[in-house]
Amino acid sequence: MKKLATLAAFMAITFSSQAADLYLYAGAGLKEPVEKIVKQFEQNTGNKVTVEYGG
């Protein structure tokens, strides 16, 4: 969970100057926390995140 929060913060800092479409590949077992982080990230930055879950 801490790694996901760090990733979200890094993404927010990196892409805050302009909106972009981002793609995130994550394990299916992390779906719930990833969705929460992605939702918050999209609200804070205006970037659209497409998440693809895998095994």
C-alpha distance matrix in Angstrom:
0.0 3.8 5.4 5.1 6.3 8.7 9.8 10.6 12.5 14.2 15.3 16.6 18.6 19.9 21.1 22.0 25.7 26.2 24.9 24.0 22.9 19.7 18.6 15.2 15.1 12.1 12.3 13.7 11.5 8.6 11.2 10.6 7.2 8.7 11.9 11.0 9.8 12.8 15.1 14.5 14.8 18.0 19.4 19.0 20.4 22.5 21.1 21.0 18.0 18.9 16.3 17.5 15.9 17.2 17.5
3.8 0.0 3.8 5.4 5.1 6.2 8.6 9.9 10.6 12.2 14.2 15.3 16.6 18.2 19.9 20.7 24.3 25.4 24.6 23.9 23.4 20.2 19.7 16.4 16.8 14.4 15.1 17.0 15.1 12.1 14.6 14.0 10.4 11.3 14.5 13.2 11.1 14.1 16.5 15.1 15.0 18.5 19.8 18.7 19.9 22.6 21.3 21.8 19.1 20.6 18.3 19.9 18.6 20.0 20.4
5.4 3.8 0.0 3.8 5.5 5.0 6.1 8.6 9.8 10.4 12.2 14.2 15.4 16.2 18.0 19.5 22.9 23.7 23.0 21.9 21.2 17.8 17.0 13.7 13.9 12.0 13.1 15.7 14.4 11.5 14.1 14.5 11.1 10.8 14.3 13.9 11.3 13.5 16.5 15.6 14.6 17.9 19.9 18.7 19.2 21.7 19.9 20.3 17.4 18.6 16.3 17.6 16.7 17.8 18.4
5.1 5.4 3.8 0.0 3.8 5.3 5.0 6.1 8.6 9.7 10.4 12.2 14.3 15.1 16.2 17.5 21.1 21.5 20.3 19.2 18.3 15.0 14.3 11.1 11.8 9.9 11.6 13.7 12.9 9.4 11.3 11.6 8.2 7.2 10.7 10.4 7.7 9.7 12.8 12.2 11.3 14.5 16.6 15.9 16.4 18.6 16.8 16.9 14.0 15.3 13.1 14.8 14.2 16.0 17.2
6.3 5.1 5.5 3.8 0.0 3.8 5.4 5.1 6.2 8.6 9.8 10.5 12.4 14.1 15.4 15.9 19.6 20.5 19.6 19.2 19.0 16.1 16.2 13.5 14.9 13.3 15.1 16.9 15.9 12.3 13.7 13.1 9.3 9.0 11.6 10.1 7.1 9.8 12.3 10.6 10.0 13.6 14.9 13.7 14.8 17.5 16.3 17.1 14.9 16.9 15.4 17.7 17.4 19.5 20.8
8.7 6.2 5.0 5.3 3.8 0.0 3.8 5.4 5.1 6.1 8.6 9.8 10.7 12.1 14.2 15.1 18.5 19.8 19.5 19.0 19.2 16.2 16.5 14.0 15.5 14.5 16.5 19.0 18.2 14.7 16.4 16.4 12.7 11.9 14.7 13.6 10.2 12.3 15.0 13.2 11.6 15.2 16.8 14.9 15.4 18.3 17.0 18.2 16.0 18.2 16.9 19.0 19.0 20.7 22.1
9.8 8.6 6.1 5.0 5.4 3.8 0.0 3.8 5.4 5.1 6.1 8.6 10.0 10.4 12.0 13.7 17.0 17.7 17.1 16.0 15.8 12.6 12.8 10.5 12.2 11.8 14.5 17.1 17.0 13.6 14.9 15.6 12.4 10.4 13.2 13.0 9.5 10.4 13.7 12.6 10.3 13.4 15.8 14.3 13.9 16.5 14.4 15.3 12.9 14.9 13.7 15.8 16.3 18.1 19.9
10.6 9.9 8.6 6.1 5.1 5.4 3.8 0.0 3.8 5.4 5.1 6.1 8.7 9.8 10.5 11.4 15.1 15.7 14.7 14.2 14.2 11.5 12.4 10.6 13.1 12.8 15.6 17.5 17.6 13.9 14.4 14.5 11.3 9.3 11.2 10.5 6.7 7.5 10.4 8.9 6.6 9.9 12.0 10.6 10.6 13.2 11.7 12.8 10.9 13.5 12.9 15.7 16.5 19.0 21.2
12.5 10.6 9.8 8.6 6.2 5.1 5.4 3.8 0.0 3.8 5.4 5.0 6.3 8.6 10.1 10.3 13.8 15.3 15.2 15.5 16.3 14.0 15.5 14.0 16.6 16.4 19.1 21.2 20.9 17.2 17.9 17.7 14.2 12.8 14.6 13.2 9.5 10.7 12.8 10.4 8.2 11.7 12.9 10.4 10.6 13.9 13.1 15.1 13.9 16.8 16.6 19.4 20.3 22.7 24.7
14.2 12.2 10.4 9.7 8.6 6.1 5.1 5.4 3.8 0.0 3.8 5.4 5.2 6.0 8.5 9.8 12.9 14.4 14.7 14.4 15.4 13.0 14.4 13.3 15.8 16.2 19.2 21.7 21.9 18.4 19.3 19.7 16.5 14.5 16.6 15.9 12.1 12.5 15.2 13.3 10.4 13.3 15.2 12.7 11.8 14.9 13.3 15.3 14.1 16.8 16.7 19.2 20.4 22.4 24.5
15.3 14.2 12.2 10.4 9.8 8.6 6.1 5.1 5.4 3.8 0.0 3.8 5.5 5.1 5.9 7.9 11.0 11.6 11.4 10.8 11.7 9.3 11.3 10.8 13.9 14.9 18.3 20.5 21.3 17.8 18.0 18.7 15.9 13.3 14.8 14.7 11.0 10.3 12.9 11.7 8.2 10.4 12.9 10.9 9.2 11.8 9.7 11.7 10.6 13.5 14.0 16.8 18.4 20.8 23.4
16.6 15.3 14.2 12.2 10.5 9.8 8.6 6.1 5.0 5.4 3.8 0.0 3.8 5.6 5.5 5.4 9.1 10.3 10.3 11.0 12.6 11.3 13.8 13.6 16.9 17.7 21.0 22.8 23.3 19.7 19.6 19.6 16.7 14.5 15.4 14.5 11.0 10.5 12.1 10.1 6.7 9.0 10.5 7.8 6.4 9.7 8.9 11.7 11.6 15.1 15.9 19.2 20.9 23.6 26.2
18.6 16.6 15.4 14.3 12.4 10.7 10.0 8.7 6.3 5.2 5.5 3.8 0.0 3.8 5.7 5.5 8.3 10.6 11.9 12.8 15.0 13.7 16.3 16.2 19.4 20.2 23.5 25.7 26.1 22.5 22.8 22.9 19.8 17.8 18.9 18.0 14.4 14.2 15.9 13.6 10.5 12.6 13.8 10.6 9.1 12.4 11.8 14.9 14.9 18.2 19.1 22.1 23.8 26.3 28.8
19.9 18.2 16.2 15.1 14.1 12.1 10.4 9.8 8.6 6.0 5.1 5.6 3.8 0.0 3.8 5.9 7.7 9.3 10.7 10.8 13.0 11.7 14.3 14.8 17.9 19.4 22.9 25.3 26.2 22.8 23.1 23.8 21.0 18.4 19.7 19.4 15.8 14.9 17.0 15.5 11.9 13.4 15.3 12.7 10.3 12.8 11.3 14.1 14.0 17.0 18.2 20.9 22.9 25.1 27.8
21.1 19.9 18.0 16.2 15.4 14.2 12.0 10.5 10.1 8.5 5.9 5.5 5.7 3.8 0.0 3.8 5.6 6.0 6.9 7.4 10.0 9.6 12.8 14.0 17.6 19.4 23.0 25.0 26.3 22.9 22.5 23.2 20.8 18.0 18.6 18.5 15.2 13.6 15.3 14.2 10.5 10.9 13.0 10.9 7.7 9.5 7.9 11.0 11.7 14.9 16.7 19.7 22.2 24.8 27.8
22.0 20.7 19.5 17.5 15.9 15.1 13.7 11.4 10.3 9.8 7.9 5.4 5.5 5.9 3.8 0.0 3.8 5.6 7.1 9.2 12.1 12.3 15.7 16.7 20.4 21.8 25.3 27.0 28.0 24.4 23.9 24.0 21.5 19.1 19.3 18.6 15.5 14.2 15.0 13.3 10.0 10.4 11.4 8.6 5.7 8.2 8.2 11.9 13.3 16.9 18.8 22.1 24.5 27.3 30.3
25.7 24.3 22.9 21.1 19.6 18.5 17.0 15.1 13.8 12.9 11.0 9.1 8.3 7.7 5.6 3.8 0.0 3.8 7.1 9.6 13.1 14.0 17.7 19.3 22.9 24.8 28.4 30.2 31.4 27.9 27.2 27.5 25.2 22.6 22.7 22.2 19.2 17.6 18.3 16.8 13.6 13.4 14.2 11.7 8.5 10.0 10.2 13.8 15.7 19.1 21.4 24.6 27.3 30.0 33.1
26.2 25.4 23.7 21.5 20.5 19.8 17.7 15.7 15.3 14.4 11.6 10.3 10.6 9.3 6.0 5.6 3.8 0.0 3.8 6.4 10.2 11.8 15.6 17.8 21.5 23.7 27.4 29.0 30.6 27.3 26.2 26.8 24.9 22.0 21.7 21.7 19.0 16.7 17.4 16.6 13.3 12.2 13.5 12.0 8.3 8.3 8.0 11.2 13.6 16.8 19.5 22.6 25.6 28.5 31.8
24.9 24.6 23.0 20.3 19.6 19.5 17.1 14.7 15.2 14.7 11.4 10.3 11.9 10.7 6.9 7.1 7.1 3.8 0.0 3.8 7.2 9.4 13.1 15.5 19.3 21.5 25.1 26.3 28.1 24.9 23.5 24.1 22.6 19.6 18.9 19.2 16.9 14.2 14.6 14.5 11.5 9.5 11.3 10.7 7.0 5.7 4.7 7.7 10.5 13.5 16.6 19.8 22.8 25.9 29.3
24.0 23.9 21.9 19.2 19.2 19.0 16.0 14.2 15.5 14.4 10.8 11.0 12.8 10.8 7.4 9.2 9.6 6.4 3.8 0.0 3.8 6.2 9.9 12.7 16.3 18.9 22.6 23.9 26.1 23.2 21.8 22.9 21.7 18.3 17.8 18.9 16.6 13.5 14.6 15.2 11.9 10.1 12.9 12.8 9.2 7.9 5.0 6.4 8.4 10.9 14.0 16.8 20.1 22.9 26.5
22.9 23.4 21.2 18.3 19.0 19.2 15.8 14.2 16.3 15.4 11.7 12.6 15.0 13.0 10.0 12.1 13.1 10.2 7.2 3.8 0.0 3.8 6.9 10.1 13.5 16.3 19.9 21.0 23.5 20.8 19.2 20.8 20.0 16.4 15.8 17.6 15.6 12.2 13.6 15.1 12.1 10.1 13.4 14.1 11.1 9.5 6.0 4.8 5.9 7.5 10.8 13.4 16.9 19.7 23.3
19.7 20.2 17.8 15.0 16.1 16.2 12.6 11.5 14.0 13.0 9.3 11.3 13.7 11.7 9.6 12.3 14.0 11.8 9.4 6.2 3.8 0.0 3.8 6.6 10.1 12.9 16.6 18.1 20.4 17.7 16.6 18.4 17.4 13.7 13.8 15.7 13.5 10.3 12.7 14.1 11.0 10.0 13.8 14.1 11.6 11.0 7.2 6.1 4.7 6.1 8.4 11.0 14.2 16.8 20.3
18.6 19.7 17.0 14.3 16.2 16.5 12.8 12.4 15.5 14.4 11.3 13.8 16.3 14.3 12.8 15.7 17.7 15.6 13.1 9.9 6.9 3.8 0.0 3.8 6.7 9.9 13.5 15.0 17.7 15.5 14.4 16.9 16.2 12.4 13.0 15.5 13.7 10.7 13.5 15.4 12.8 12.3 16.1 16.8 14.7 14.2 10.5 8.6 5.7 4.8 5.9 7.6 10.8 13.2 16.7
15.2 16.4 13.7 11.1 13.5 14.0 10.5 10.6 14.0 13.3 10.8 13.6 16.2 14.8 14.0 16.7 19.3 17.8 15.5 12.7 10.1 6.6 3.8 0.0 3.8 6.3 10.1 12.0 14.3 11.9 11.4 14.0 13.2 9.4 10.9 13.5 11.5 9.3 12.7 14.5 12.2 12.7 16.3 16.9 15.5 15.7 12.3 10.6 7.0 6.2 4.7 6.2 8.4 10.8 14.0
15.1 16.8 13.9 11.8 14.9 15.5 12.2 13.1 16.6 15.8 13.9 16.9 19.4 17.9 17.6 20.4 22.9 21.5 19.3 16.3 13.5 10.1 6.7 3.8 0.0 3.8 7.1 9.4 12.0 10.5 10.5 13.8 13.4 10.1 12.0 14.9 13.5 11.9 15.2 17.2 15.4 16.0 19.6 20.3 19.2 19.4 16.0 14.1 10.3 8.6 5.9 4.9 5.9 7.4 10.5
12.1 14.4 12.0 9.9 13.3 14.5 11.8 12.8 16.4 16.2 14.9 17.7 20.2 19.4 19.4 21.8 24.8 23.7 21.5 18.9 16.3 12.9 9.9 6.3 3.8 0.0 3.8 6.4 8.4 6.9 7.6 10.9 10.6 7.9 10.4 13.2 12.2 11.5 14.8 16.6 15.5 16.7 19.9 20.7 20.2 20.7 17.8 15.9 12.1 10.7 7.1 6.4 5.0 6.3 8.6
12.3 15.1 13.1 11.6 15.1 16.5 14.5 15.6 19.1 19.2 18.3 21.0 23.5 22.9 23.0 25.3 28.4 27.4 25.1 22.6 19.9 16.6 13.5 10.1 7.1 3.8 0.0 3.8 5.4 5.6 7.2 10.6 10.9 9.3 11.8 14.6 14.2 14.1 17.1 19.0 18.4 19.7 22.7 23.6 23.5 24.0 21.3 19.3 15.5 13.8 10.0 8.4 5.3 5.0 5.7
13.7 17.0 15.7 13.7 16.9 19.0 17.1 17.5 21.2 21.7 20.5 22.8 25.7 25.3 25.0 27.0 30.2 29.0 26.3 23.9 21.0 18.1 15.0 12.0 9.4 6.4 3.8 0.0 3.8 5.4 5.4 8.9 10.5 9.6 11.0 14.0 14.7 14.5 16.8 19.2 19.2 20.1 22.8 24.3 24.5 24.7 22.2 19.7 16.1 14.1 10.3 8.6 4.9 5.3 5.7
11.5 15.1 14.4 12.9 15.9 18.2 17.0 17.6 20.9 21.9 21.3 23.3 26.1 26.2 26.3 28.0 31.4 30.6 28.1 26.1 23.5 20.4 17.7 14.3 12.0 8.4 5.4 3.8 0.0 3.8 5.7 7.9 9.2 9.6 11.5 13.6 14.5 15.3 17.4 19.3 19.8 21.2 23.5 24.7 25.4 26.0 23.8 21.8 18.2 16.8 13.1 12.0 8.5 8.7 7.9
8.6 12.1 11.5 9.4 12.3 14.7 13.6 13.9 17.2 18.4 17.8 19.7 22.5 22.8 22.9 24.4 27.9 27.3 24.9 23.2 20.8 17.7 15.5 11.9 10.5 6.9 5.6 5.4 3.8 0.0 3.8 5.7 5.8 6.0 8.5 10.3 10.8 11.8 14.2 15.7 16.1 17.8 20.1 21.1 21.9 22.7 20.7 19.0 15.5 14.7 11.1 11.2 8.5 9.8 10.2
11.2 14.6 14.1 11.3 13.7 16.4 14.9 14.4 17.9 19.3 18.0 19.6 22.8 23.1 22.5 23.9 27.2 26.2 23.5 21.8 19.2 16.6 14.4 11.4 10.5 7.6 7.2 5.4 5.7 3.8 0.0 3.8 5.8 5.2 6.0 8.7 10.0 10.3 12.0 14.3 15.0 16.0 18.2 19.9 20.6 20.9 19.0 16.9 13.6 12.5 9.2 9.6 7.3 9.8 11.1
10.6 14.0 14.5 11.6 13.1 16.4 15.6 14.5 17.7 19.7 18.7 19.6 22.9 23.8 23.2 24.0 27.5 26.8 24.1 22.9 20.8 18.4 16.9 14.0 13.8 10.9 10.6 8.9 7.9 5.7 3.8 0.0 3.8 5.5 5.4 6.6 8.9 10.1 10.9 12.8 14.4 15.7 17.1 18.8 20.3 20.7 19.5 17.7 14.9 14.6 11.8 12.9 11.1 13.6 14.6
7.2 10.4 11.1 8.2 9.3 12.7 12.4 11.3 14.2 16.5 15.9 16.7 19.8 21.0 20.8 21.5 25.2 24.9 22.6 21.7 20.0 17.4 16.2 13.2 13.4 10.6 10.9 10.5 9.2 5.8 5.8 3.8 0.0 3.8 5.5 5.2 6.3 8.6 10.0 10.9 12.2 14.3 15.7 16.7 18.2 19.4 18.2 17.1 14.3 14.7 12.1 13.8 12.3 14.8 15.9
8.7 11.3 10.8 7.2 9.0 11.9 10.4 9.3 12.8 14.5 13.3 14.5 17.8 18.4 18.0 19.1 22.6 22.0 19.6 18.3 16.4 13.7 12.4 9.4 10.1 7.9 9.3 9.6 9.6 6.0 5.2 5.5 3.8 0.0 3.8 5.4 5.1 5.9 8.4 9.9 10.2 12.0 14.2 15.2 16.0 16.9 15.2 13.9 10.7 11.1 8.5 10.6 9.8 12.7 14.6
11.9 14.5 14.3 10.7 11.6 14.7 13.2 11.2 14.6 16.6 14.8 15.4 18.9 19.7 18.6 19.3 22.7 21.7 18.9 17.8 15.8 13.8 13.0 10.9 12.0 10.4 11.8 11.0 11.5 8.5 6.0 5.4 5.5 3.8 0.0 3.8 5.5 5.1 6.0 8.6 9.7 10.4 12.3 14.2 15.3 15.5 14.2 12.4 9.9 10.3 8.4 11.0 10.8 14.2 16.4
11.0 13.2 13.9 10.4 10.1 13.6 13.0 10.5 13.2 15.9 14.7 14.5 18.0 19.4 18.5 18.6 22.2 21.7 19.2 18.9 17.6 15.7 15.5 13.5 14.9 13.2 14.6 14.0 13.6 10.3 8.7 6.6 5.2 5.4 3.8 0.0 3.8 5.5 5.3 6.3 8.6 10.1 10.9 12.4 14.4 15.2 14.7 13.8 11.9 13.2 11.8 14.6 14.3 17.6 19.4
9.8 11.1 11.3 7.7 7.1 10.2 9.5 6.7 9.5 12.1 11.0 11.0 14.4 15.8 15.2 15.5 19.2 19.0 16.9 16.6 15.6 13.5 13.7 11.5 13.5 12.2 14.2 14.7 14.5 10.8 10.0 8.9 6.3 5.1 5.5 3.8 0.0 3.8 5.5 5.2 6.0 8.6 10.0 10.5 12.0 13.5 12.6 12.4 10.4 12.4 11.2 14.3 14.4 17.5 19.6
12.8 14.1 13.5 9.7 9.8 12.3 10.4 7.5 10.7 12.5 10.3 10.5 14.2 14.9 13.6 14.2 17.6 16.7 14.2 13.5 12.2 10.3 10.7 9.3 11.9 11.5 14.1 14.5 15.3 11.8 10.3 10.1 8.6 5.9 5.1 5.5 3.8 0.0 3.8 5.4 4.9 6.0 8.5 9.8 10.4 11.0 9.6 8.8 6.7 8.9 8.5 12.0 13.0 16.5 19.1
15.1 16.5 16.5 12.8 12.3 15.0 13.7 10.4 12.8 15.2 12.9 12.1 15.9 17.0 15.3 15.0 18.3 17.4 14.6 14.6 13.6 12.7 13.5 12.7 15.2 14.8 17.1 16.8 17.4 14.2 12.0 10.9 10.0 8.4 6.0 5.3 5.5 3.8 0.0 3.8 5.5 5.2 6.3 8.7 10.2 10.2 10.1 9.3 8.5 10.7 11.0 14.5 15.6 19.2 21.8
14.5 15.1 15.6 12.2 10.6 13.2 12.6 8.9 10.4 13.3 11.7 10.1 13.6 15.5 14.2 13.3 16.8 16.6 14.5 15.2 15.1 14.1 15.4 14.5 17.2 16.6 19.0 19.2 19.3 15.7 14.3 12.8 10.9 9.9 8.6 6.3 5.2 5.4 3.8 0.0 3.8 5.5 5.2 6.2 8.6 9.9 10.5 11.1 10.7 13.6 13.8 17.4 18.3 21.7 24.2
14.8 15.0 14.6 11.3 10.0 11.6 10.3 6.6 8.2 10.4 8.2 6.7 10.5 11.9 10.5 10.0 13.6 13.3 11.5 11.9 12.1 11.0 12.8 12.2 15.4 15.5 18.4 19.2 19.8 16.1 15.0 14.4 12.2 10.2 9.7 8.6 6.0 4.9 5.5 3.8 0.0 3.8 5.5 5.2 6.0 7.8 7.6 8.8 8.5 11.9 12.5 16.2 17.6 21.0 23.6
18.0 18.5 17.9 14.5 13.6 15.2 13.4 9.9 11.7 13.3 10.4 9.0 12.6 13.4 10.9 10.4 13.4 12.2 9.5 10.1 10.1 10.0 12.3 12.7 16.0 16.7 19.7 20.1 21.2 17.8 16.0 15.7 14.3 12.0 10.4 10.1 8.6 6.0 5.2 5.5 3.8 0.0 3.8 5.5 5.4 5.1 5.2 6.0 7.0 10.4 12.1 15.9 17.9 21.4 24.5
19.4 19.8 19.9 16.6 14.9 16.8 15.8 12.0 12.9 15.2 12.9 10.5 13.8 15.3 13.0 11.4 14.2 13.5 11.3 12.9 13.4 13.8 16.1 16.3 19.6 19.9 22.7 22.8 23.5 20.1 18.2 17.1 15.7 14.2 12.3 10.9 10.0 8.5 6.3 5.2 5.5 3.8 0.0 3.8 5.8 5.8 7.9 9.2 10.7 14.0 15.5 19.3 21.0 24.6 27.5
19.0 18.7 18.7 15.9 13.7 14.9 14.3 10.6 10.4 12.7 10.9 7.8 10.6 12.7 10.9 8.6 11.7 12.0 10.7 12.8 14.1 14.1 16.8 16.9 20.3 20.7 23.6 24.3 24.7 21.1 19.9 18.8 16.7 15.2 14.2 12.4 10.5 9.8 8.7 6.2 5.2 5.5 3.8 0.0 3.8 6.2 8.3 10.8 12.1 15.7 17.2 20.9 22.6 26.0 28.8
20.4 19.9 19.2 16.4 14.8 15.4 13.9 10.6 10.6 11.8 9.2 6.4 9.1 10.3 7.7 5.7 8.5 8.3 7.0 9.2 11.1 11.6 14.7 15.5 19.2 20.2 23.5 24.5 25.4 21.9 20.6 20.3 18.2 16.0 15.3 14.4 12.0 10.4 10.2 8.6 6.0 5.4 5.8 3.8 0.0 3.8 5.4 8.7 10.5 14.3 16.3 19.9 22.1 25.4 28.5
22.5 22.6 21.7 18.6 17.5 18.3 16.5 13.2 13.9 14.9 11.8 9.7 12.4 12.8 9.5 8.2 10.0 8.3 5.7 7.9 9.5 11.0 14.2 15.7 19.4 20.7 24.0 24.7 26.0 22.7 20.9 20.7 19.4 16.9 15.5 15.2 13.5 11.0 10.2 9.9 7.8 5.1 5.8 6.2 3.8 0.0 3.8 6.6 9.5 13.0 15.6 19.3 21.8 25.3 28.6
21.1 21.3 19.9 16.8 16.3 17.0 14.4 11.7 13.1 13.3 9.7 8.9 11.8 11.3 7.9 8.2 10.2 8.0 4.7 5.0 6.0 7.2 10.5 12.3 16.0 17.8 21.3 22.2 23.8 20.7 19.0 19.5 18.2 15.2 14.2 14.7 12.6 9.6 10.1 10.5 7.6 5.2 7.9 8.3 5.4 3.8 0.0 3.8 6.4 9.9 12.7 16.2 19.0 22.3 25.6
21.0 21.8 20.3 16.9 17.1 18.2 15.3 12.8 15.1 15.3 11.7 11.7 14.9 14.1 11.0 11.9 13.8 11.2 7.7 6.4 4.8 6.1 8.6 10.6 14.1 15.9 19.3 19.7 21.8 19.0 16.9 17.7 17.1 13.9 12.4 13.8 12.4 8.8 9.3 11.1 8.8 6.0 9.2 10.8 8.7 6.6 3.8 0.0 3.8 6.7 9.8 13.2 16.2 19.6 23.1
18.0 19.1 17.4 14.0 14.9 16.0 12.9 10.9 13.9 14.1 10.6 11.6 14.9 14.0 11.7 13.3 15.7 13.6 10.5 8.4 5.9 4.7 5.7 7.0 10.3 12.1 15.5 16.1 18.2 15.5 13.6 14.9 14.3 10.7 9.9 11.9 10.4 6.7 8.5 10.7 8.5 7.0 10.7 12.1 10.5 9.5 6.4 3.8 0.0 3.8 6.3 9.8 12.6 16.0 19.4
18.9 20.6 18.6 15.3 16.9 18.2 14.9 13.5 16.8 16.8 13.5 15.1 18.2 17.0 14.9 16.9 19.1 16.8 13.5 10.9 7.5 6.1 4.8 6.2 8.6 10.7 13.8 14.1 16.8 14.7 12.5 14.6 14.7 11.1 10.3 13.2 12.4 8.9 10.7 13.6 11.9 10.4 14.0 15.7 14.3 13.0 9.9 6.7 3.8 0.0 3.8 6.7 10.0 13.2 16.9
16.3 18.3 16.3 13.1 15.4 16.9 13.7 12.9 16.6 16.7 14.0 15.9 19.1 18.2 16.7 18.8 21.4 19.5 16.6 14.0 10.8 8.4 5.9 4.7 5.9 7.1 10.0 10.3 13.1 11.1 9.2 11.8 12.1 8.5 8.4 11.8 11.2 8.5 11.0 13.8 12.5 12.1 15.5 17.2 16.3 15.6 12.7 9.8 6.3 3.8 0.0 3.8 6.4 9.8 13.3
17.5 19.9 17.6 14.8 17.7 19.0 15.8 15.7 19.4 19.2 16.8 19.2 22.1 20.9 19.7 22.1 24.6 22.6 19.8 16.8 13.4 11.0 7.6 6.2 4.9 6.4 8.4 8.6 12.0 11.2 9.6 12.9 13.8 10.6 11.0 14.6 14.3 12.0 14.5 17.4 16.2 15.9 19.3 20.9 19.9 19.3 16.2 13.2 9.8 6.7 3.8 0.0 3.8 6.6 10.4
15.9 18.6 16.7 14.2 17.4 19.0 16.3 16.5 20.3 20.4 18.4 20.9 23.8 22.9 22.2 24.5 27.3 25.6 22.8 20.1 16.9 14.2 10.8 8.4 5.9 5.0 5.3 4.9 8.5 8.5 7.3 11.1 12.3 9.8 10.8 14.3 14.4 13.0 15.6 18.3 17.6 17.9 21.0 22.6 22.1 21.8 19.0 16.2 12.6 10.0 6.4 3.8 0.0 3.8 7.1
17.2 20.0 17.8 16.0 19.5 20.7 18.1 19.0 22.7 22.4 20.8 23.6 26.3 25.1 24.8 27.3 30.0 28.5 25.9 22.9 19.7 16.8 13.2 10.8 7.4 6.3 5.0 5.3 8.7 9.8 9.8 13.6 14.8 12.7 14.2 17.6 17.5 16.5 19.2 21.7 21.0 21.4 24.6 26.0 25.4 25.3 22.3 19.6 16.0 13.2 9.8 6.6 3.8 0.0 3.8
17.5 20.4 18.4 17.2 20.8 22.1 19.9 21.2 24.7 24.5 23.4 26.2 28.8 27.8 27.8 30.3 33.1 31.8 29.3 26.5 23.3 20.3 16.7 14.0 10.5 8.6 5.7 5.7 7.9 10.2 11.1 14.6 15.9 14.6 16.4 19.4 19.6 19.1 21.8 24.2 23.6 24.5 27.5 28.8 28.5 28.6 25.6 23.1 19.4 16.9 13.3 10.4 7.1 3.8 0.0
